[in-house]
Amino acid sequence: MLRMILIFLLLGSTFHARMITDMAGRSVDVEANLTRVFGSSPPTTYLVVLFKPEALVGLNFPLDNPNNRGSDILDARLKTLPILKGWHGNAGGSSAEKLLERRTQLIIGWNNAFLNNMIEKSLHGADIPVIYVEPDDMQKLPATFRFLGKLFEKEQRGEALASYAETVNSRLASLRKGVKKPKSVYYALGPKGLNSECDNSFHANFIEAAGAVNINHCEQSSLIGMEAVSFESLLARQPDAILVQDRNFYRTIFDDPQWGLLRAVKEKAVYYVPKTPINWLDRPPSFMRLIGTQWLAATLYPEHFKEDLNAEITRFFDLFFGRSLEEQQRRKMMQP
Amino acid sequence: MSRTLSISALTGVLVLSMLLALGIGKYPIGLDTWSALLQGTAPDIAGSVVFELRLPRIIAAVLVGAALSVSGAAFQSMFVNPLVSPSLLGVLAGASFGSALGILLSESWFVVQLLTFAFGGIAVLFAMGIALMYRGSGILILVLGGIISTSLFTSLLSVIKYTADPYDQLPSIVYWLMGSFALVERSTLLGVALPMLLGIATLMLLSKYLNVLSMGDDEARALGVNVRWIRIAAITAATLISSLTVVTAGVIGWVGLVIPHIARMAVGPDNRLLIPTSALLGGTYLLLVDTLSRTMFDSEIPIGILTSLVGIPAFVIILRNAKKGWG
């Protein structure tokens, strides 16, 4: 039966195939008219949302979860898609049969050292082509947008997003040049705020991009990250600012006498990361970093960030999601 | 004579290690600050580092190390098997499942701890329930019950891992299962310390009977010992304290298997001496490993990884030089 389906798919796909070189430098045969696409992980799935949300055959995890509040902004139809898991974190991969059943034409994979070859291995020879893109690195996002524009035959869209990404990158580069004394940042994760990411981790490199320094110097050991940090080492290092992901932790940090010993908490330099419609900085790491890093830079260095941040947020939501954001809506998404 | 001598020597080593651990850490505390601390005039931060951060953690490490080793020693005598660890009847598997379930269902840490403790007990009750269905078949069926219970709760844990959100809950679960003292707080410690101490004390009081049990059920009965009740009491105490170790610091393997071994090589199989020795050795060992874990790098190494990395070579060396065997 499976073989029949395979043959059927092969026959169907050879007609309008075109050769594409993906961002990992591999040549892949891809059908011309893409109407059934799967993202291997949330970072790449959200990229498809930018170009052709109606082509998605499924999601990797629910649109709304503790780290992402998708349904406020994203297309309501996305909520009806099945959850097919994916290759990321410890998710364990998506099922090849389910993808075949949904006649998936293409998997858009995440070019990541921790994930390489996992997808092909678990497809067990099922004939679904995989192409790799760079969904999280801000420097590579312009190329990613142009690549996807070509792939989905929406070059103009790709170009618009790419040139926005380039503007943001050069804006941040000149901000970094202007910052004489970089602030030190502690990136607090987990319900107690005592997990963090290493300074070289792809989960935290936006800190450097915003012109600051991550106080947690270590080597990323796994895709998941979340290394434990002792409170004592925070006391010893006294970060200038604290970035918080967990909502409940943010709500308690100012009342906790222990955290009150940190200068950053005393000075209220504790910032909650927005999560609408996708986490602005990480988990998943995505193109949202284009606005998230600007928000971080504007928050840490108001004197160096020249644009009007609120106007920039509105512009971003308009360009990326086609949504005109109301004042009240924008304010709400910044609150924990 | 040598008995009191070795116990007091080990106690001395433990106290010295605790003082040492209190003195080192990431936050630098100078000699003058220490003398100010003793007079109560030190700045807030130094006092907080010593009394809120280091001291609870040190006490927790010692208690958990002692609890795991003592319950390991008790299990090894009860089952007359040197390869047995406290996890034999499923307590660690059950507690791990409970933690994971808690992390999945609730944002409250208290709920996580409660479920951890509850499922540690439930797993052991399940194992004993299986054994009870075959009344009279003795210890073998109890071990089998433990194997079944362990694999049941391990599978249930996998189900939880499968359903958890990979970006948020899953990392927390994986991290917790590797064990860490980084999250120990004074309030948790206040809740678990007394029951842990009581559990350890109970096993010490039972040590005389455990000696009899290790000769085999029939001989024990012949000597007039109520095998069943002694075993139930020992299992209950060991389960209680093992479950509480997971509540305090996640799953820490290897200690409960190896420390009793080392203790037995040092002082022989008499539980009256073996159990206190295990407690002191285990407490010292876990304290030293945790001190390493919190001082070596910027971010901490999960202690479950270190206990094996440090423990295995030590065990191999000791095994080579072993003079005193089992029984």
Interface residues (C-beta under 8 A of the other chain):
Chain A: P42 F61 N65 P66 N67 H88 G89 N90 A91 G92 G190 P191 K192 L194 N195 S196 C198 I215 N216 H217 C218 I224 G225 M226 E227 A228 V229 S230 F231 E232 S233 L235 A236 R237 N248 Q258 L261 R283 P284
Chain B: G25 K26 Y27 P28 D44 I45 S48 V49 E52 L53 R54 E107 W109 K161 Y162 D165 P166 Y167 D168 Q169 L170 P171 S172 V174 Y175 S180 A182 L183 R294 F297 D298 S299 E300 P302
